[in-house]
Amino acid sequence: MRKTAVTITLIIMLSLLLADLINPAGSVIFGDLRDTDGSLSFSVRTATYNGAYAPRNAGVIWITNSQNQFIKTIKIWANSYRYTLIRWIASSGQNTTGAVTSASYNNHQLHNVTWNGKNYQNQDVPDGEYKINVEFTEHNANANNLGKFKQVTFVKGPDPIDINIPNESYFRDMHLVWQPVIQNGIISGYVRDESNQPILGAIIQAGAFSTSSQSDGHYSLTVPPGTYTVMCLNTGYQEIIATDVVVTSNQTTTQDFIMMTVANDDPLSPAASLSLKAPYPNPFHQETTIRISLPKAVPYTMEIFNLRGQKLISHQLIPQSKGEQQLSWDGRDMFGKLCPPGIYQISINQGTQKIRTRVTLR
């Protein structure tokens, strides 16, 4: 390849040509200026067009935004022949900050590149539409005789992307993956009784996640973004369920609970004399411990149900004495089969008294 001088006339021609090539009408303008962290992986195999120097080739891969403004050069294989990469020069001004650079290749090959969602100044760019640009040449390209060019559009944002792009004559085996790093949100609030007094040790569960309230009644639960049904449980109080609690990435959603005490004559709720401490650990993976306090040294049963109401465990136990008893569950059903991850209800029954709690198996 022989390097030629770039003239003012050529620059003007390039400006006019590139207005059609890489600035099409109807570009998407950013409306949401969030900057989701993540990683882009892109693969492409270039194929010869039988240029004058084929299969030897020079090429470049770079990122532009929805308006075709330069973001960053990712890879360039054209140390001595960059002048042939006409589109890239007009877009980037030959900026290679942070790029992988090498000499031109003797043969075509598969290119695997990554992008971290930052520009050439190592600054996060906002979510929105972006484009991967691939250009290569096998001849002394100029404004009137360009090399080959491919542009792939994708959306950088909180939603993952995994697509295979159909083969073309000069660009093959194209695969694009955008994997966002999702920041969790927080459900936070206070648990109080009817007198507005804080409740210590109430269990708050949202899906597979749970925590307990502190001495001032406050709790904080970190969860992935989504919509949750949040339950608040505590011995001696009625269970409270809050539905459609929306959690946004990197934001705090407030959800307070006012718990009502249970009457001792309610046959479906715990009497004051029969108590159950919160299972620990909760959530659990291999085994959780359940501590109960029995008013009498008479037989009692422990039953475990899934959320569909199917009974998984039923054990009748005969205590040696009244008072505190310690039980455990290894996450298996009555047949010894490991139960799937999820929320399970534990029920302790003694005579006419019954107490319940929930535990999460991971």
Buried (B, 14 or more C-beta within 10 A) or exposed (E): BEEEEBEEEBEEBBEEBBEEBBEEEEEEEBEEEBBBBBEBBBBBBBBBBEBEBBBBBBBBBBBBBBBBEBBBBBBBBBEEBBBBBBBBBBBBEBBBEBBBEEEBBEEBEEBEBEBEBBBBEEEEBBBBBBBBBBBBBBBBBBBEEBBBBBBBEBBBBBEEBEEEBEEEEBBBBBBBBBEBEBBBBBBBBBBBBEEEEBBEEBBBBBBEBBBBBBEEBEBEBBBEBEEBEBBBBBBBBBBBEBEEBEBEBEEEBEBBBBBEBBEEEEEEBBBEEBBBBBBEBBBBEEEBBBBBBBBBEEEBBBBBBBEEEEEBBEEEBEBEEBEEBEBEBEBBBEEEEEBEEBBBBBBBBBEEBBBBBBBBBE
